[in-house]
Every structure is written in structure tokens, then in C-alpha cells.
Amino acid sequence: MLQALIGPVTGLLDKFIEDKDQKAKLAHEIATMAEKQMHEANMGQIEINKAEAQHRSIFVAGWRPFLGWCLSFAMAWHFVLAPVTMFICSYLGIEIPELPTFDMDSLMTVLLGMLGLGGLRTVEKVKGITK
């Protein structure tokens, strides 16, 4: 949305500012304003993540591992345990009710996000920043 406003605003600079250097400088500042704000927001979130990870309480620092284990179980159930269970029961002639399924689209979205965070955590461990 902010990008849609940048063009008209920089067009207004032509009407009010005659100095080309100053116009170019202001146009550049306007164009990079959204990127600066996003960078500041990301840096703030990183600081919050660091504070959470150092917390002694498992309810503060442990939500990522908990989510990782839940997602891992869901993936294991969906791709390994449920098919093997159905195969074995079918082979043995045992009728079973329909097995539960998970919304894998939502789970994959969360899992891929967590893996991205996990990648950053691995970098921290390799560099010796964390325990």
C-alpha cells in the first residue's frame, strides 16, 4: 500500500522543489521509508525473540520446542504412522474407523516458518552465541 503512494508523492516534489539534487534526495528517502520501517520492526522482533529464548520459565522459552514437537508428531502421523496403521490393519483384515487427519496446509505453513527460525537458531549455536 505504501508503495502505491510513493509515485504520486515523488511526483508532487516536482511542483514544490526546484533543486534537482534535493528532489532526488527526498525521492530516495521517501522510496526507502517503508524498507527502513520494516527493518526496524524486524530488529525489534529479534530482540524480543532473544529475551524469550533466555527466559528460565518453560512456558516462555519452551513454546518453540513444544510447537516443533507437535508439528513433528503431526507430520509423522500423516506421512508414516497413519499409512502404516491402515496397511497393517488392512493386511490383517481388521476393520478400523476412519483415522484422524490434520489440516496439512496450515501445519506446513507453521512448520516452514518454524524451520526458518530453526535455521537461525542453528547459526547462533554454530557461532557459539547460545548454549
C-alpha positions in Angstrom: 0.0 0.0 0.0 2.8 2.4 0.9 4.5 1.7 -2.5 1.3 2.9 -4.3 1.7 6.3 -2.5 5.4 6.8 -3.3 4.9 7.6 -7.0 2.3 10.4 -6.5 4.3 11.8 -3.6 7.5 12.0 -5.6 5.5 13.5 -8.5 4.5 16.3 -6.1 8.1 17.1 -5.4 8.5 18.4 -9.0 5.9 21.1 -8.3 7.3 22.3 -5.0 11.1 21.8 -5.1 13.2 23.1 -7.9 16.7 21.9 -6.9 17.2 18.5 -8.7 19.7 17.2 -6.0 17.4 18.0 -3.2 14.5 16.5 -5.1 16.4 13.3 -5.8 17.4 13.0 -2.1 13.8 13.4 -0.9 12.6 10.9 -3.5 15.1 8.4 -2.3 14.2 9.0 1.3 10.5 8.5 0.5 11.2 5.4 -1.5 13.3 3.7 1.3 11.0 4.8 4.1 9.0 1.5 4.0 12.1 -0.6 4.0 13.6 1.3 7.0 10.4 0.8 8.9 10.3 -2.9 8.1 13.9 -3.3 9.1 13.3 -1.6 12.5 10.3 -3.8 13.1 12.3 -6.9 12.3 15.2 -5.9 14.6 12.7 -5.3 17.4 11.2 -8.7 16.9 14.7 -10.3 17.0 15.4 -8.6 20.4 12.1 -10.0 21.7 13.0 -13.5 20.5 16.3 -13.3 22.3 14.7 -12.2 25.5 12.2 -15.1 25.2 14.8 -17.7 24.5 16.8 -16.7 27.6 13.9 -16.9 30.0 14.0 -19.6 32.7 10.3 -20.5 32.5 9.4 -23.3 30.1 6.2 -21.5 29.3 8.1 -18.6 27.9 11.2 -20.2 26.4 9.6 -23.6 25.6 6.8 -22.6 23.2 9.0 -23.1 20.1 10.3 -26.6 21.1 6.7 -27.6 22.1 5.4 -26.4 18.7 8.2 -28.2 17.0 7.4 -31.5 18.7 3.7 -31.1 18.0 4.4 -30.4 14.3 6.8 -33.3 14.1 4.2 -35.6 15.6 1.6 -34.4 13.1 4.0 -34.9 10.2 4.9 -38.4 11.5 1.3 -39.4 11.9 0.2 -38.1 8.5 3.1 -39.5 6.4 4.2 -42.6 8.4 2.1 -43.8 11.2 -1.4 -43.5 9.7 -0.5 -45.2 6.4 1.4 -48.0 8.2 -1.5 -48.5 10.6 -4.0 -48.6 7.7 -1.8 -51.1 5.8 -1.3 -53.4 8.7 -5.0 -53.4 9.7 -5.9 -54.0 6.0 -3.4 -56.8 5.7 -4.7 -58.4 8.9 -8.4 -57.9 7.9 -9.1 -55.7 10.9 -11.8 -53.0 10.3 -10.9 -49.7 11.9 -12.8 -46.4 12.0 -11.6 -43.6 9.9 -8.3 -42.3 11.3 -8.0 -38.6 12.2 -6.4 -36.3 9.7 -4.8 -32.9 10.1 -5.1 -29.8 8.0 -1.7 -30.2 6.4 -1.8 -26.8 4.6 -1.9 -24.9 7.9 0.6 -27.3 9.5 3.0 -26.9 6.7 2.8 -23.1 6.9 3.7 -23.1 10.5 6.3 -25.8 10.1 8.1 -24.0 7.3 8.1 -20.8 9.4 9.5 -22.7 12.4 12.2 -24.3 10.2 13.2 -20.8 9.1 13.5 -19.8 12.8 15.3 -23.1 13.5 17.8 -22.3 10.8 18.6 -19.0 12.5 18.9 -20.9 15.8 21.4 -23.3 14.3 23.5 -20.4 13.1 23.5 -19.0 16.6 24.6 -22.3 18.0 27.4 -22.7 15.4 28.7 -19.3 16.2 28.7 -20.0 19.9 26.2 -17.3 20.7 23.9 -19.6 22.6 24.3 -22.5 24.9 
